[in-house]
Amino acid sequence: MLLLAAVLAGATGCASSPDSSSSWRSDAGQIAHDVAGQLAITRVAMQAREQDRLPTAYATMTTTNAQDSGLSSIDDFADLYPPPELFDMHDEIAALLREAGDLLVRSRIAMAGDGDPATLIEQTADLQKQLLDEERKLQ
């Protein structure tokens, strides 16, 4: 009986409640800002590499670090629990962050190989702008 009470108490402690609207907006906005920053770093590294102003090894290291940091921020977003009135906004930001994660990985691969980053440079700039627009909506 005591064991059952301990299990039930532990189970109810695991249930999460949504973050407050202001807390969720602040956290989601910071994550959007952070990932947009990693996209900017990646874009600058690809541009410099394309213009032969950055050695391949350094471009690869830079895009790898940006990928790692960006994916870590994206993982942090997955831990947020939006209040019901922000579910739609959560879904919009989650879709952009998934796209950003994919783009960071593809950019790193392009820098490590002989990929042509021209399209990726344009895509990172566009996605960076979208994430910063979302961040502004959250303020």
Helices and strands as residue ranges (DSSP letters): H 2-14, H 21-50, H 56-78, G 84-86, H 87-112, H 118-138
